[in-house]
Amino acid sequence: MNINKSVALFSRAQQSIPGGVNSPVRAFKSVGGTPLFMQKAKGAYLYDADGNQYIDYIASWGPMILGHAHDEVIKAIQQQTFHSTSYGAPTELEIEMAELIISMCPNVDLIRMVSSGTEACMSALRVARGYTGKNKFIKFEGCYHGHADAFLVKAGSGLATFNIQTVPGVTAGVANDTLTCAYNDLEAVKKLIADNKNEIAAIILEPVAGNMGCILPKEGFVEGLRTICDEENIVLIFDEVMTGFRLSVGGAQQTLNVDADLVTYGKVIGGGLPVGAFGGKRKIMECVAPLGNVYQAGTLSGNPIAMIAGYTTLNILKNNPNIYQELADKTTYLKDGLHKVLSEVGVDYVINQFGSMISIHFSKQPVTDFATAAAANNQLFNKYFHAMLQRGIYLPPSAFESWFLNNALTKEDLDKTINATKESLEEVL
Ligand SMILES: *Cc1c(COP(=O)(O)O)cnc(C)c1O
């Protein structure tokens, strides 16, 4: 495979951009090698600067659930651009977006648009603190909630990939209010709460985790958190930046049938443009300015181009809920095929899957939290990643990331991926 242009672009990028990338995991640092510079994408396929084609299992880390350059989405964006790209004043389109989301998602009475998942989580935490008058909060090891200071403690994703334990620039004062414990460990949550009686404003979690590979909530875990939050006057925040509009029309709240108090969205909600949102129960969201005193704002929040891309994507999902069944069927087909070849090859492995999220950990023991994900043979994953890339399959460049299926993937693409997995592992083992 010729990647000369990517090699040259990466070298040039490093002269003007830290590490040559605008988000760390893109740099391939943990898997090694040169990151591929993309030129275009259509449906399920990425094309790099040298013209190589790849089957895409990242979907821009989730947003491209319908596949790349979806005709309806592209057309809507193009039409909107003629009316100007931003006003800094309210538009009817923002109401339509809010109404659409409220019609899709349980427990969302009021919703505020922002421009990223980071902003959404940061703002939801502020609202939970403002509402309860308490400062501390609980997050789970390996869950990623964006890069706001308070969340950069045992944060999974790129921090796990680069083995960053403490982040310079995050003050101890901030980090001390962030309490962490293992995902799926309800007893540890109870102990943290007992040790910090009446001090905890919120519990935030990925209801299905995707930033330490794909990790499923154990039976009763999320339900248990709901009960604890009710008993202790704690705001339960579902970070649905990954799961929202991906697991189902109503996200993890609907799929797991557990109510959150506040929910954050990102990724799919913008259809590939920068959009995030936080919303939830009326009495809590009424704290947000200008209704209440919890200040939160954004020059480009509700931007019309971003709104039309998100609105068009969500509208397609709402009107074609069969897409979720198709995606789940494709992912199950992939999982079954991977099980078959991985057992033939004879390697220790675990496949975790939920809806259209899936990942492989080369592990003998079940992977249920960050510690078990980190204990897997992630060196082998890195070799597997490169062998797959050579065969035209673009997986996330880290074992600490979920794969995201898009609905443009065909059975042939999945078969190719399954066969490439067999060949790749035979090559690298
Ligand atoms: C990606 C992600 C975020 C951060 O969103 P950005 O748009 O990258 O700021 C937050 N939470 C979860 C669960 C995510 O996967």
The ligand as a Gaussian input file, in Angstrom:
#p B3LYP/6-31G(d) Opt

LIG

0 1
 C      -16.796000      11.917000      22.386000
 C      -17.342000      11.933000      23.756000
 C      -17.413000      13.108000      24.509000
 C      -16.786000      14.401000      24.047000
 O      -17.391000      14.916000      22.904000
 P      -16.561000      15.956000      21.989000
 O      -17.551000      16.365000      20.945000
 O      -15.383000      15.210000      21.468000
 O      -16.173000      17.084000      22.863000
 C      -18.059000      13.071000      25.722000
 N      -18.598000      11.939000      26.185000
 C      -18.550000      10.782000      25.500000
 C      -19.209000       9.560000      26.044000
 C      -17.908000      10.736000      24.281000
 O      -17.818000       9.577000      23.627000

